[in-house]
Amino acid sequence: MQNVKPIPPDLPRAGLLRWEIGFALLIKLLFLIGLWFLLFRWLDRPAGPPDIAARLALPTATPATLSTTTVKESNHVR
C-alpha cells in the first residue's frame, strides 16, 4: 500500500472556474440590458421630442366661465 497514487480531482482549476462564471454573468448582464432597451426604450420611442410646456400647462379659465359659476353655500342653522 505504499505505492498508491492519489486520485486527481475531476474539477477544473479554481481560477478557470472563476473566469467561466464571470464570463457567464457578463453575458447575462448584456442580455438583460438589451432586453431592457427592447422593452422600455425602443417600443415607446416618440416621433419627436416631447413638448414640456404643453405637458405642464394648466387649463386656462376664461372670464365668462368664472362669472357664470355660482357658489352654493350650505344652509346650516346653528
C-alpha positions in Angstrom: 0.0 0.0 0.0 2.9 2.3 -0.1 2.8 2.8 -3.9 -0.8 4.1 -4.0 -1.1 7.3 -6.0 -3.7 9.9 -5.1 -6.6 10.2 -7.4 -6.6 13.5 -9.2 -9.8 15.6 -8.8 -12.3 15.8 -11.7 -12.9 19.5 -11.1 -11.1 22.2 -13.1 -8.8 24.7 -11.5 -10.5 27.3 -9.3 -9.1 30.2 -11.5 -10.6 28.7 -14.6 -14.0 28.2 -12.9 -14.0 31.9 -11.8 -13.3 33.1 -15.3 -16.2 30.9 -16.7 -18.6 32.2 -14.1 -17.6 35.8 -14.6 -18.0 35.4 -18.4 -21.4 33.8 -18.0 -22.5 36.7 -15.7 -21.2 39.3 -18.1 -23.2 37.7 -21.0 -26.3 37.5 -18.8 -25.9 41.2 -17.9 -25.6 42.2 -21.5 -28.7 40.2 -22.4 -30.7 41.9 -19.6 -29.6 45.4 -20.7 -30.6 44.5 -24.3 -33.9 43.3 -23.1 -34.5 46.4 -21.1 -33.7 48.6 -24.1 -36.0 46.5 -26.3 -39.0 46.6 -23.9 -38.8 50.1 -22.3 -36.8 52.3 -24.7 -37.3 51.1 -28.2 -41.1 50.3 -28.3 -42.2 53.6 -26.8 -39.9 55.9 -28.7 -41.8 59.1 -29.6 -41.8 60.5 -33.1 -40.4 63.8 -31.9 -39.1 65.4 -28.7 -41.7 65.9 -26.0 -43.3 69.3 -25.5 -42.6 70.0 -21.8 -44.5 73.4 -21.9 -47.7 71.8 -23.2 -47.5 69.0 -20.6 -47.0 71.3 -17.7 -49.5 74.0 -18.8 -52.6 74.5 -16.8 -56.0 74.8 -18.5 -56.9 78.4 -18.9 -60.1 79.8 -17.5 -62.0 82.4 -19.4 -63.7 85.3 -17.6 -67.1 84.1 -18.9 -66.7 80.8 -17.2 -65.7 82.4 -13.9 -68.7 84.8 -13.7 -71.3 82.1 -14.6 -70.2 79.7 -11.9 -72.2 80.0 -8.7 -71.1 79.2 -5.3 -73.8 77.4 -3.3 -73.4 77.8 0.4 -75.0 75.3 2.7 -77.9 76.3 4.9 -76.7 75.3 8.3 -78.7 76.6 11.2 -76.8 76.9 14.3 
